[in-house]
Amino acid sequence: MQNIKKPFLYALAAALYIVGIVFVINALTQVVPGKTIIIPIIMLSLFVLSAAVMGFLFLSEPFYLYMENKKQEAVVFFAKTVGIFACFAALFVVLLLLL
């Protein structure tokens, strides 16, 4: 069985990043009650930042493995990371239904 620790940590980092962003957005909506032109700018900037962070978390290690000519390991690493992240997403859905 191949080591699952690193894919788990990458998926956990992605999940924690999302939780952190949600907490920040929730706090900001209480501080800034009015809608201004800056809110769409912030949201689009956050979308681009999130795409970059998720791209790094999901693709950096598989890309490194691929460049080291370890193509099978790269695919397996990526699949494990996405699979573990899918489990975190399912956990969030379960928490939503229970709370």
C-alpha positions in Angstrom: 0.0 0.0 0.0 1.4 3.3 -1.1 1.9 6.1 1.5 -1.4 8.0 1.9 0.0 10.6 4.4 1.0 13.2 1.9 -2.2 13.2 -0.2 -4.2 13.3 3.0 -2.2 16.4 4.2 -2.7 18.1 0.8 -6.5 17.4 0.9 -6.7 18.5 4.5 -4.9 21.7 3.7 -7.4 22.4 0.9 -10.4 21.7 3.2 -8.9 23.9 6.0 -8.3 26.7 3.4 -12.0 26.6 2.4 -13.1 26.6 6.1 -10.8 29.6 6.8 -12.0 31.5 3.8 -15.6 30.9 4.9 -14.9 32.2 8.4 -13.2 35.3 7.0 -16.1 36.0 4.6 -18.6 35.4 7.4 -16.8 37.9 9.7 -16.5 40.5 6.9 -20.2 40.3 6.1 -20.9 41.3 9.7 -18.5 44.2 9.6 -19.4 45.5 6.2 -23.2 45.5 6.0 -23.6 47.6 2.8 -22.9 46.5 -0.7 -20.3 48.4 -2.7 -18.4 48.0 -5.9 -15.5 46.6 -4.0 -17.4 43.4 -3.0 -17.4 41.9 -6.6 -13.7 42.9 -6.9 -12.9 41.1 -3.7 -14.9 38.0 -4.7 -13.3 37.7 -8.1 -9.9 38.2 -6.5 -10.7 35.5 -4.0 -11.8 33.2 -6.8 -8.5 33.7 -8.6 -6.5 33.2 -5.4 -8.4 30.1 -4.5 -7.8 28.6 -8.0 -4.1 29.2 -7.5 -4.0 27.7 -4.1 -6.1 24.7 -5.1 -4.0 24.2 -8.2 -0.9 24.1 -6.1 -2.3 21.8 -3.5 -3.7 19.3 -6.1 -1.2 19.5 -8.9 2.2 20.5 -7.5 3.3 17.0 -6.3 1.8 15.1 -9.2 3.5 17.5 -11.6 6.8 16.9 -9.8 6.4 13.2 -10.0 5.4 13.4 -13.6 8.5 15.4 -14.4 10.6 12.8 -12.6 9.2 10.2 -15.1 7.0 8.6 -12.4 3.8 8.9 -14.4 1.9 6.1 -12.6 2.8 7.5 -9.2 1.7 11.0 -10.3 -1.8 9.7 -11.3 -2.2 7.7 -8.1 -1.1 10.7 -6.0 -3.6 13.0 -7.7 -6.4 10.4 -7.5 -5.8 9.9 -3.8 -5.7 13.6 -3.1 -8.9 14.2 -5.0 -10.6 11.2 -3.4 -9.6 12.2 0.1 -10.8 15.7 -0.6 -14.1 14.3 -1.9 -14.5 12.5 1.5 -14.0 15.9 3.3 -16.7 17.4 1.0 -19.0 14.5 1.9 -18.3 15.1 5.5 -19.2 18.8 5.1 -22.5 17.7 3.6 -23.2 15.3 6.4 -22.5 18.0 8.9 -24.9 20.3 7.1 -27.6 17.7 7.3 -27.0 17.0 11.0 -26.8 20.6 12.2 
